[in-house]
Amino acid sequence: MVARIRSYLLEGIEALPCEVEVDIDRGDIHKETLVGLPDAAVRESLERVKAAMGNSGYPPAIGRILINLAPADVRKEGPMYDLPIAVGMMLGVNAIPPGGLDPSRTLFAGELALDGRVRPVRGALAMADLARSMGMESVVLPAENAPEAAVMNGVAVYGVSSLAEVVGLLSGAIDAEPMPVADVEAMLATAEPEVDFAEVKGQESVKRAMVIAAAGRHNLLMLGPAGSGKTMMAKALPGILPTLSPAEAVEVTRIYSAAGRLKNGQGLITTRPVRTPHHTASSPAVVGGGIIPRAGEISLAHHGVLFLDELAEFPRSVLETLRQPLEDHVVTIARAHNTVKFPASFMLIAAMNPTPKGDLAPGEAGRRDMERYLSRISGPLLDRIDIHVEAPAVPFSELGSKKPGTSTAELRERVLAARERARARQGETPNARLRGKELDTLVELKPGARTLLEQALSQLGLSARAYDKVRRTARTIADVEGADEVLAEHIAEAVQYRLLDRKL
């Protein structure tokens, strides 16, 4: 008898159908075979399944057992197939009477403990989306994954904690109700920022640069001595960004789910992610990779912030891998057997000290030290960072002041107003992504502004990419100021944000 159980496999952050076929021949030959390009974790599932069935009080399947994971030419990984294999083996020996959920209309996934408990797996949100697109009625998966899958409307989600529960659902012995559909908008409305800008003393000029970066989705680099508040401001930045939309929240949650980064029982990521990889991180850790491609830090920062502290300490080979994702907002991981694309639409916020010592010595010697240190970062990468701003040491008069700094709520109002102006003018395209004819049309410069920009290009030797970034930044500054036209003062401030072009 052949039992067919539907499950899924992960390719990047997408779920693809996987059919678990179990063929049992009750002859004199006792042998279990698992085929379909399984990895080590999948091959070991047979031992877990047999122990879980026996310890849960169900008769073992005896005979020649052949289990096929289709499609057979796609590699399968992880312990998610334990539960569908167990269900298939029990159906194959008629250990589950009908009367409950229809196995042919249900997707199954879960790792089995030896005592029959069901442990969480990766990609539950993608699994629920697949089930909905396939027209399935329900999904059965670990209880810890149920809140995550319930975010996807249109399919009944049953969270189980043991193999016995699964048998009860299929036989009708348990009359369980599916998990209620999550109220995504209500969950997003209660999200709170981690750090408030009011906690940052001084640095009002950097806060303004942060507002401009957030309003136009520009990349930003802070240059200043150690202890000037650069890390704290980077962590506060998501608080002034617009709240995640339901579609963005689902997409971010899908990435974290596929990477196994969701906490048990967490249904949805409700705040914009901030990823802070250490400067010793490898290229695959930052960009993504592996034999079976996994998302890297830039994809985990999708719709959020990638904060690179001590930028010049990152290996140059790692920094250069960021150049293409910063332009295309997607990263492609190519392997011999397949190619996987991961979304990577993030704001790059970087910080660095002016020299390896952490501060800048006065005079010519200090300038040479800074130039030598900055040379670790390539010009093409600096070109892709719209705003360079200096974060000076905070004087004692401001550190000791009881007067709070500008708060996140105040800064957020400015950002939202500027974004609304941009949305009314050009739709959902942020200023940082305006290109070609869009820039020429939306950033039409008056004679004074044009002359100023021409002088800046000539004196600073800006590249064509930097020229466009000055125009984009000036357009955002005008939006923050509530101006319809880009004026000379907006160009002047945007040029000032090319700090490293002026210092190098």
Buried (B, 14 or more C-beta within 10 A) or exposed (E): EEBBBBBBBBBBBBBEBBBBBBBBEBEEEEEBEBEBBBEEBBEBBBEBBBBBBBBBEBEBBEBBBBBBBBBEEBBBBBBBBBBBBBBBBBBBBEBBEEEBBEBEBBBBBBBBBBEBBBBBBBBBBBBBBBBBEBEBBBBBBBBBBBBBBBBBEEBBBBBBBBBBBBBBBBBEBBEBEBBEBBEBEEBBEEBEBEBBBBBBBBBEEBBBBBBBBBBBBBBBBBBBBBEBBBBBBBBBBBBBBBBBEBEBBBBBBBBBBBBEBBEEEBBBBBBBBBBBBEBEBBBBBBBBBEEBBBBBBBBBBBBBBBBBBBBBBBBEEBBBBBBBBBEEBBBBBEEEEEEBBBBBBBBBBBBBBBBEEEBBBEEEEBBEBBEEBBEBBEBEBBBBBBBBBBBBBBEEEEEEEEEEBBBBEBBBEBBBBBBEBBEEEBEEBBBBBBEEEBBEEBBEBEEEBBEBBEEBBEEBEBBEBBBBBBBBBBBBBBBBBEBEEBBBBBBBBBBBBBBBBEBB
